[in-house]
């Protein structure tokens, strides 16, 4: 009876790891790892990237599921919208208590 070959770590998919160091701030990309499934990826991410209690949340995403903008379209994708002045907050008067804005 033939049994399927066991999947080796070299064949495991690549996962990108994002860690939030404390509640209320953004998740930051920490690195990548190979894991057989999402549960293993979470566990490995915790073991590798939060060993010193620096994380409060971990996200893992299969690398092949990430879609990025095309660098060749940088101009049209990220040009400021100067013709849409209503998007600029210059029309609002802020109270003096909000000096940090």
Secondary structure as UniProt FT lines:
FT   HELIX           9..11
FT   STRAND          13..20
FT   TURN            23..24
FT   STRAND          28..35
FT   HELIX           38..49
FT   TURN            51..52
FT   STRAND          57..62
FT   HELIX           63..65
FT   HELIX           71..73
FT   HELIX           74..78
FT   TURN            82..83
FT   HELIX           85..87
FT   HELIX           89..91
FT   TURN            96..97
FT   TURN            99..100
//
